[in-house]
Amino acid sequence: MFARHVLRAEAPDDVVERYVEAHRRLLSEPPTPRDEAVEQYLRRNPRALGPLDAASGLLRPRGRLRHKLLLATAIFEATTTFAPVFLGRQVSMPRLAASFVWLGLVAGLRAAVGVPLLLLVERRGA
């Protein structure tokens, strides 16, 4: 689910195994009830990851979902298969400006959908 969100691709089994091992070592504390509600909701509704990620970035920047995504992103970045996605490439200034505008609009839309969804999921306990 995280690979599809970050890379728009599936992660190979060896990358998934590295994530599972890193998660076991680094995120071993049990989730809070709020975090557990979000995780359960995402298991049932994986397409909600984008909006919940945006909302968590605003409301729960130190929450478990953000930690999981940061861990997955670090593993993807350190993987030779996906490293080129994270390396800079040359683009024109107009194209760079257009990308910033587009990404800002997408982030704003995701946050607008995600904030109420996150609050609802946390309140209802999934």
Z-matrix of the N, CA and C atoms (Angstrom, degrees):
N
C 1 1.454
C 2 1.529 1 109.85
N 3 1.345 2 118.06 1 -42.73
C 4 1.459 3 120.82 2 -178.68
C 5 1.519 4 110.90 3 -68.34
N 6 1.324 5 117.60 4 -37.07
C 7 1.463 6 120.33 5 179.20
C 8 1.528 7 110.23 6 -64.35
N 9 1.305 8 117.31 7 -42.60
C 10 1.468 9 119.88 8 178.38
C 11 1.523 10 110.48 9 -62.35
N 12 1.332 11 116.98 10 -37.03
C 13 1.461 12 121.24 11 -179.29
C 14 1.527 13 111.28 12 -71.32
N 15 1.321 14 117.34 13 -46.66
C 16 1.464 15 121.42 14 -174.82
C 17 1.526 16 111.90 15 -81.61
N 18 1.339 17 117.20 16 -42.63
C 19 1.462 18 121.70 17 -171.00
C 20 1.520 19 114.68 18 -109.60
N 21 1.312 20 116.14 19 -13.72
C 22 1.463 21 121.47 20 -171.91
C 23 1.531 22 110.46 21 59.10
N 24 1.321 23 115.10 22 39.85
C 25 1.469 24 122.27 23 179.18
C 26 1.525 25 108.04 24 -153.96
N 27 1.319 26 115.19 25 162.49
C 28 1.464 27 120.22 26 175.77
C 29 1.524 28 109.24 27 -83.93
N 30 1.322 29 116.67 28 145.85
C 31 1.465 30 121.20 29 177.14
C 32 1.525 31 109.40 30 -86.68
N 33 1.333 32 117.39 31 137.55
C 34 1.465 33 120.28 32 174.99
C 35 1.529 34 110.64 33 -65.14
N 36 1.314 35 116.06 34 159.30
C 37 1.464 36 121.19 35 -177.21
C 38 1.522 37 113.26 36 -56.07
N 39 1.347 38 118.14 37 -39.31
C 40 1.467 39 119.48 38 -178.57
C 41 1.525 40 111.48 39 -65.88
N 42 1.319 41 117.72 40 -33.39
C 43 1.464 42 121.28 41 177.66
C 44 1.529 43 109.61 42 -70.93
N 45 1.311 44 116.53 43 -40.80
C 46 1.466 45 120.39 44 177.12
C 47 1.531 46 109.97 45 -61.36
N 48 1.324 47 116.61 46 -42.71
C 49 1.471 48 120.31 47 178.37
C 50 1.527 49 111.47 48 -61.45
N 51 1.339 50 116.83 49 -40.95
C 52 1.472 51 119.55 50 177.69
C 53 1.518 52 110.82 51 -63.92
N 54 1.335 53 116.50 52 -39.81
C 55 1.468 54 119.63 53 178.13
C 56 1.526 55 110.54 54 -63.64
N 57 1.320 56 117.65 55 -46.02
C 58 1.465 57 121.37 56 -179.11
C 59 1.525 58 110.52 57 -59.57
N 60 1.326 59 117.22 58 -43.93
C 61 1.464 60 120.86 59 179.67
C 62 1.531 61 110.98 60 -66.14
N 63 1.308 62 117.45 61 -44.52
C 64 1.470 63 120.68 62 178.55
C 65 1.525 64 110.71 63 -63.91
N 66 1.319 65 116.49 64 -40.30
C 67 1.470 66 120.77 65 178.32
C 68 1.524 67 110.07 66 -61.77
N 69 1.317 68 116.10 67 -43.47
C 70 1.465 69 120.49 68 -179.84
C 71 1.529 70 110.63 69 -60.79
N 72 1.316 71 116.89 70 -39.79
C 73 1.468 72 121.17 71 -177.65
C 74 1.522 73 113.35 72 -79.20
N 75 1.326 74 116.98 73 -40.41
C 76 1.460 75 120.30 74 -170.40
C 77 1.522 76 114.71 75 -98.45
N 78 1.310 77 116.96 76 -26.52
C 79 1.466 78 120.23 77 -177.23
C 80 1.524 79 110.15 78 -120.00
N 81 1.318 80 115.04 79 49.37
C 82 1.463 81 119.76 80 -173.07
C 83 1.528 82 113.89 81 -81.35
N 84 1.327 83 117.64 82 -15.89
C 85 1.467 84 118.97 83 179.23
C 86 1.526 85 109.76 84 -68.04
N 87 1.323 86 116.34 85 144.61
C 88 1.472 87 118.08 86 179.05
C 89 1.533 88 110.50 87 -65.77
N 90 1.315 89 116.64 88 147.19
C 91 1.468 90 119.46 89 -179.65
C 92 1.525 91 111.32 90 -69.35
N 93 1.326 92 115.22 91 152.50
C 94 1.459 93 120.41 92 172.98
C 95 1.530 94 107.48 93 -69.84
N 96 1.315 95 118.31 94 163.08
C 97 1.476 96 119.21 95 176.92
C 98 1.537 97 112.39 96 -56.25
N 99 1.334 98 116.44 97 -37.90
C 100 1.469 99 119.84 98 178.17
C 101 1.527 100 111.25 99 -63.70
N 102 1.339 101 115.40 100 -46.60
C 103 1.470 102 119.55 101 179.25
C 104 1.525 103 111.23 102 -64.44
N 105 1.301 104 116.90 103 -39.64
C 106 1.471 105 120.76 104 178.82
C 107 1.528 106 110.58 105 -62.54
N 108 1.332 107 116.35 106 -39.62
C 109 1.471 108 120.33 107 178.44
C 110 1.528 109 110.33 108 -62.27
N 111 1.321 110 117.15 109 -42.69
C 112 1.465 111 121.19 110 179.74
C 113 1.526 112 110.15 111 -65.78
N 114 1.325 113 117.46 112 -44.04
C 115 1.472 114 120.80 113 -179.96
C 116 1.521 115 111.28 114 -62.98
N 117 1.311 116 117.56 115 -42.78
C 118 1.468 117 120.11 116 178.40
C 119 1.524 118 110.67 117 -63.85
N 120 1.320 119 116.50 118 -42.09
C 121 1.462 120 120.25 119 179.11
C 122 1.529 121 110.58 120 -61.53
N 123 1.336 122 116.60 121 -42.98
C 124 1.465 123 120.11 122 -179.56
C 125 1.526 124 112.49 123 -67.61
N 126 1.318 125 117.41 124 -31.04
C 127 1.472 126 119.03 125 176.34
C 128 1.530 127 110.18 126 -63.52
N 129 1.319 128 116.20 127 -37.01
C 130 1.464 129 120.56 128 179.64
C 131 1.530 130 112.74 129 -83.71
N 132 1.347 131 116.31 130 -26.97
C 133 1.467 132 121.61 131 -174.60
C 134 1.527 133 110.55 132 -134.72
N 135 1.331 134 118.23 133 69.97
C 136 1.470 135 119.81 134 -175.09
C 137 1.530 136 114.10 135 -61.75
N 138 1.315 137 118.02 136 -23.25
C 139 1.469 138 120.37 137 178.88
C 140 1.527 139 112.49 138 -69.51
N 141 1.313 140 117.29 139 -12.43
C 142 1.465 141 120.93 140 178.43
C 143 1.523 142 112.33 141 -82.17
N 144 1.327 143 117.63 142 -1.08
C 145 1.466 144 120.08 143 -176.88
C 146 1.522 145 112.14 144 -60.30
N 147 1.317 146 118.93 145 -43.81
C 148 1.467 147 121.08 146 -179.44
C 149 1.521 148 112.68 147 -57.50
N 150 1.333 149 118.23 148 -55.38
C 151 1.461 150 119.22 149 178.04
C 152 1.534 151 113.41 150 -62.88
N 153 1.337 152 117.39 151 -39.36
C 154 1.470 153 118.67 152 179.84
C 155 1.526 154 111.73 153 -70.15
N 156 1.320 155 117.22 154 -31.57
C 157 1.458 156 120.70 155 174.53
C 158 1.525 157 109.70 156 -64.43
N 159 1.321 158 117.06 157 -47.98
C 160 1.467 159 120.70 158 179.98
C 161 1.527 160 110.92 159 -60.66
N 162 1.321 161 116.45 160 -44.31
C 163 1.462 162 120.11 161 179.84
C 164 1.523 163 111.38 162 -66.19
N 165 1.317 164 116.69 163 -39.73
C 166 1.466 165 120.41 164 179.17
C 167 1.523 166 110.86 165 -65.50
N 168 1.323 167 116.62 166 -35.32
C 169 1.456 168 119.98 167 176.59
C 170 1.519 169 111.95 168 -61.53
N 171 1.316 170 116.67 169 -33.09
C 172 1.470 171 120.69 170 178.77
C 173 1.522 172 112.85 171 -85.48
N 174 1.328 173 116.60 172 -45.32
C 175 1.465 174 120.71 173 -171.72
C 176 1.526 175 114.61 174 -99.58
N 177 1.321 176 118.07 175 -29.32
C 178 1.474 177 122.28 176 -175.51
C 179 1.531 178 110.64 177 -134.31
N 180 1.352 179 117.80 178 56.82
C 181 1.470 180 118.99 179 -174.62
C 182 1.531 181 114.10 180 -62.27
N 183 1.311 182 118.20 181 -20.55
C 184 1.469 183 121.18 182 177.13
C 185 1.529 184 111.98 183 -105.49
N 186 1.317 185 115.91 184 14.77
C 187 1.459 186 120.84 185 -178.94
C 188 1.514 187 112.73 186 -75.76
N 189 1.295 188 115.22 187 168.68
C 190 1.461 189 122.51 188 -175.65
C 191 1.534 190 112.41 189 -63.21
N 192 1.330 191 117.72 190 -39.41
C 193 1.463 192 120.22 191 179.65
C 194 1.524 193 110.13 192 -60.43
N 195 1.325 194 117.73 193 -44.66
C 196 1.461 195 120.85 194 179.25
C 197 1.527 196 110.95 195 -63.90
N 198 1.336 197 117.10 196 -39.95
C 199 1.460 198 119.99 197 177.77
C 200 1.531 199 111.09 198 -63.71
N 201 1.330 200 116.95 199 -41.56
C 202 1.461 201 120.41 200 178.92
C 203 1.531 202 111.17 201 -63.47
N 204 1.313 203 116.65 202 -43.17
C 205 1.462 204 119.99 203 179.46
C 206 1.525 205 111.70 204 -67.31
N 207 1.317 206 117.56 205 -38.38
C 208 1.463 207 120.24 206 177.92
C 209 1.526 208 110.36 207 -64.73
N 210 1.320 209 116.63 208 -42.67
C 211 1.464 210 121.21 209 178.03
C 212 1.529 211 110.41 210 -61.63
N 213 1.310 212 117.28 211 -47.47
C 214 1.474 213 120.80 212 179.59
C 215 1.528 214 110.70 213 -62.42
N 216 1.318 215 117.25 214 -43.31
C 217 1.463 216 120.88 215 -179.55
C 218 1.525 217 111.30 216 -63.17
N 219 1.333 218 117.58 217 -40.73
C 220 1.467 219 121.00 218 177.96
C 221 1.528 220 110.70 219 -62.34
N 222 1.315 221 116.73 220 -40.81
C 223 1.472 222 120.08 221 178.50
C 224 1.526 223 110.53 222 -67.11
N 225 1.320 224 117.72 223 -42.50
C 226 1.468 225 120.50 224 178.06
C 227 1.527 226 110.39 225 -60.83
N 228 1.322 227 116.49 226 -43.84
C 229 1.457 228 121.15 227 -177.35
C 230 1.535 229 112.00 228 -63.98
N 231 1.333 230 115.70 229 -32.49
C 232 1.465 231 120.59 230 -178.60
C 233 1.532 232 112.85 231 -87.43
N 234 1.304 233 117.55 232 3.38
C 235 1.460 234 122.57 233 -179.19
C 236 1.525 235 109.18 234 -98.37
N 237 1.314 236 116.10 235 129.63
C 238 1.466 237 119.23 236 -176.29
C 239 1.530 238 112.50 237 -58.30
N 240 1.300 239 117.04 238 -32.81
C 241 1.466 240 120.54 239 -179.92
C 242 1.528 241 111.28 240 -62.23
N 243 1.337 242 116.48 241 -39.90
C 244 1.462 243 120.10 242 -173.26
C 245 1.518 244 114.23 243 -105.68
N 246 1.319 245 118.85 244 -7.43
C 247 1.473 246 121.24 245 -178.27
C 248 1.529 247 112.84 246 -53.40
N 249 1.336 248 119.57 247 -41.09
C 250 1.469 249 118.56 248 -179.36
C 251 1.533 250 113.90 249 -58.62
N 252 1.321 251 117.28 250 -27.09
C 253 1.466 252 120.53 251 178.30
C 254 1.526 253 110.10 252 -62.33
N 255 1.322 254 116.81 253 -33.05
C 256 1.460 255 121.47 254 -174.70
C 257 1.525 256 113.19 255 -93.68
N 258 1.313 257 117.84 256 -12.00
C 259 1.460 258 120.90 257 179.92
C 260 1.521 259 109.51 258 -82.35
N 261 1.307 260 115.25 259 144.82
C 262 1.458 261 120.19 260 -178.90
C 263 1.520 262 111.56 261 -67.69
N 264 1.297 263 114.90 262 153.25
C 265 1.461 264 120.18 263 174.10
C 266 1.525 265 107.24 264 -136.86
N 267 1.282 266 115.94 265 156.33
C 268 1.455 267 120.49 266 -175.78
C 269 1.529 268 109.97 267 -79.58
N 270 1.320 269 114.44 268 127.98
C 271 1.463 270 121.04 269 174.47
C 272 1.521 271 108.02 270 -136.42
N 273 1.298 272 115.99 271 158.19
C 274 1.466 273 120.53 272 178.90
C 275 1.531 274 109.93 273 -72.22
N 276 1.312 275 116.10 274 158.14
C 277 1.471 276 120.78 275 179.14
C 278 1.534 277 111.83 276 -60.61
N 279 1.330 278 119.76 277 -44.08
C 280 1.470 279 118.18 278 177.89
C 281 1.530 280 112.47 279 -60.55
N 282 1.318 281 115.64 280 -41.07
C 283 1.466 282 118.59 281 179.42
C 284 1.532 283 110.72 282 -66.42
N 285 1.326 284 117.58 283 -39.41
C 286 1.458 285 121.86 284 177.12
C 287 1.526 286 110.39 285 -62.14
N 288 1.332 287 116.58 286 -44.73
C 289 1.464 288 120.84 287 178.81
C 290 1.527 289 111.08 288 -62.66
N 291 1.326 290 116.29 289 -43.25
C 292 1.469 291 120.35 290 178.78
C 293 1.527 292 110.38 291 -63.13
N 294 1.333 293 116.79 292 -38.80
C 295 1.474 294 120.45 293 178.19
C 296 1.517 295 110.84 294 -62.72
N 297 1.339 296 117.05 295 -42.84
C 298 1.467 297 120.29 296 178.93
C 299 1.523 298 110.96 297 -61.87
N 300 1.328 299 116.11 298 -43.83
C 301 1.468 300 119.79 299 179.63
C 302 1.525 301 109.81 300 -62.18
N 303 1.334 302 116.73 301 -48.69
C 304 1.463 303 121.08 302 -179.02
C 305 1.525 304 111.14 303 -60.32
N 306 1.331 305 117.34 304 -48.54
C 307 1.461 306 120.46 305 -179.00
C 308 1.529 307 111.20 306 -64.00
N 309 1.308 308 117.36 307 -35.29
C 310 1.465 309 120.50 308 176.15
C 311 1.524 310 112.16 309 -64.27
N 312 1.335 311 115.71 310 -42.47
C 313 1.467 312 119.75 311 177.68
C 314 1.530 313 111.27 312 -63.88
N 315 1.328 314 116.53 313 -44.34
C 316 1.467 315 120.32 314 179.34
C 317 1.519 316 110.31 315 -62.75
N 318 1.333 317 117.30 316 -44.81
C 319 1.465 318 120.92 317 -179.91
C 320 1.526 319 110.56 318 -62.48
N 321 1.332 320 116.78 319 -42.01
C 322 1.467 321 120.22 320 178.70
C 323 1.521 322 112.40 321 -63.67
N 324 1.317 323 116.42 322 -41.92
C 325 1.467 324 120.73 323 178.19
C 326 1.530 325 110.85 324 -64.60
N 327 1.333 326 115.81 325 -45.05
C 328 1.469 327 119.11 326 178.58
C 329 1.522 328 111.04 327 -61.37
N 330 1.316 329 117.04 328 -41.62
C 331 1.463 330 119.85 329 179.30
C 332 1.528 331 110.92 330 -66.63
N 333 1.328 332 116.72 331 -39.89
C 334 1.468 333 120.12 332 179.85
C 335 1.521 334 111.53 333 -62.56
N 336 1.313 335 117.04 334 -36.03
C 337 1.466 336 121.42 335 176.80
C 338 1.532 337 110.03 336 -80.44
N 339 1.327 338 116.02 337 -40.20
C 340 1.454 339 120.91 338 -171.98
C 341 1.513 340 115.90 339 -73.45
N 342 1.325 341 118.65 340 -35.78
C 343 1.469 342 119.86 341 -177.19
C 344 1.528 343 111.40 342 -60.48
N 345 1.332 344 118.75 343 -53.53
C 346 1.468 345 116.43 344 178.19
C 347 1.528 346 113.13 345 -63.65
N 348 1.347 347 116.10 346 -35.21
C 349 1.466 348 119.46 347 178.54
C 350 1.520 349 110.68 348 -64.05
N 351 1.330 350 117.74 349 -45.96
C 352 1.459 351 121.15 350 179.04
C 353 1.524 352 111.24 351 -59.68
N 354 1.317 353 116.95 352 -45.77
C 355 1.467 354 120.30 353 -179.59
C 356 1.530 355 110.96 354 -63.60
N 357 1.321 356 116.86 355 -39.22
C 358 1.465 357 121.32 356 178.77
C 359 1.524 358 110.89 357 -66.44
N 360 1.326 359 117.11 358 -46.63
C 361 1.463 360 121.68 359 -179.44
C 362 1.530 361 110.14 360 -61.49
N 363 1.325 362 115.86 361 -45.58
C 364 1.469 363 119.19 362 179.91
C 365 1.538 364 111.77 363 -63.99
N 366 1.312 365 116.32 364 -39.31
C 367 1.469 366 119.67 365 -177.78
C 368 1.528 367 111.45 366 -70.06
N 369 1.318 368 116.18 367 -41.88
C 370 1.466 369 120.47 368 -177.87
C 371 1.513 370 113.16 369 -81.13
N 372 1.340 371 116.75 370 -13.10
C 373 1.459 372 119.27 371 -178.31
C 374 1.508 373 112.13 372 71.35
N 375 1.323 374 116.06 373 38.71
C 376 1.469 375 124.85 374 -179.56
C 377 1.486 376 107.60 375 82.89
